[in-house]
């Protein structure tokens, strides 16, 4: 009697699990960054991923898997590498910091995470004070 009950419960669980199980996750795209990916971050909405090292950055659209932009610090800013970069997940702006020619002085620049363009100080100030939102994604 006890064995019959256990067999019935196991059968019920097996049938229930097979009827209501979730379909397997299907891959929509496969994407790779064109730069060395020592560090990777994404925004709060999981729509953009930024990856790179201290010499290059790139952004990928996490919805389509397409490369949005690639940014070489040597080509765009004329410097070999930066000290640090970080994505502000609230306003989708990448902050980069690097040493200036003047010893002990650090320069800060901002990059739009959607298109990789450098923002000037006025544009960043508007974004920071929430007067202007960066391109929503």
Beta strands, then each sheet from edge to edge (+ up, - down):
strand 1: 39-42
strand 2: 48-52
strand 3: 56-61
strand 4: 67-72
strand 5: 84-88
strand 6: 93-99
strand 7: 106-112
strand 8: 118-119
sheet 1: 1+ 2- 3+ 4-
sheet 2: 5+ 6- 7+ 8-
end
